[in-house]
Amino acid sequence: MLKVSIISLILIFSFVANAGYERRQKIQNQRIEKNISSGNLNEAEAARLQKGQAKVEEKAQNFEANKEEAKSDGVVTRDEKKQLVRQRTSVKRTQNRQSERVKHNSDDNK
């Protein structure tokens, strides 16, 4: 019963977290595109920000793949859970840093 509860909690949390992640990524990309089209970002700044967005996306995809692998046998071990928590935290931190970079560049170029 405990195993089922842990898997259920991971699924629920990942669904909620994924919705927020996708919304945030969409906003970030829109902000970058807006600043490119308005001329507020030069090519180098835009490339750096887009590279950062790609890094966030890659980390998120790795997290999703590892989460599916952990659930594949129906049992999420303590070590698998720790790894998933560390990866989720890493994705969030990378996304937060990237968000600050985009906001900073937007504010600097106004």
Order of alpha helices (4+ residues) and beta strands (2+ residues): alpha-alpha-alpha
